[in-house]
Amino acid sequence: MHIAKNETVPDREVVGIFDIETATLSSDSRGFLKTMQDSFRAVNLCTDLPSSFVITAGAFTDRVYISSLSAKTLYRRVESGV
């Protein structure tokens, strides 16, 4: 799945796709994102304001990708296999 800036992740590694505005209303979500950033497992793909984040779990590492694409757009890409 293409998530932004020539970055792709395998569909099977996607754990969740979240709207950044609504998800960060929760202190747990904010804490999770901060932990991922502090441990250098967050990848910022934004040139503009972030709109969503994608949590992945791969064979060797877990990552969070922060994207300017909407969660709805990313979800459709997973569904269609793009």
N, C-alpha and C positions, 0 to 999 in steps of 0.2 A: 504494500500500500504506500502510495506517495503521500508524504505528510507536509512537505514544504522544502524549498531550497535544494532541490535534487536529492533529498533525503527520503529513503524508503525503508520500511520495516516489513518483515514477513507477517502476513495476516495472523498466522498461528501464534505469534508472540504478543499480539495486542491483548492486554488484560482489560483495559477500559479507556474510553474516550470521554472527556469531561469538558463542559463549558467552564472556562476559568472564572468568569464573573459570579456564577451561582455556586460553584464548588468552593470558592475561597471565602464564602460567607461563614463556613465552618472553621473553627480554630484547629480542628483535627486535620483538615485538608491543608490549611496554611502551614501547620507544623510538618506535615508530610513533605510538602514541596520544599520547605526550608531544609529539612534533613537531606533530601535528595540533592539540593544545591550544595550544601555544605560537604557532602561526600563526593562531589563532582560526578554525580550520576544524572544531572539534569542538563539537557541540551536545548539551548535557546535558539530557535530557528526563525525568530521574528525580526523583520525590518521595521515593522509598525507595532502597534499595540497588540499584545497577545490576546487571543480569542479562545484558545482551548489548550488542553494538554492531553497527551496520550501516554498511558503507562504500559510498558512492555516488560515481559519476562522472557529472557532468552536462555540458551543453554549455558552461557558463561556470565551473564550480567543482567541486572534489571536497570531500566532507564525510564526517565520521564522526558518526553519531547514536548517543548512548548512551541505552539504554532499560532500563526496569525489566521489560519483557516478556521472556519467555524466547526464546532463539534458535529453539527448536522452534516456538513460536507464530508468530513472525515468518516463519519459513520456510513454514509452512502458509498464511499469508496471501499470500505471493508465489505459491505454487502454485495457490491458489484465486482469485487476482486481487482480493482484498479490500483 
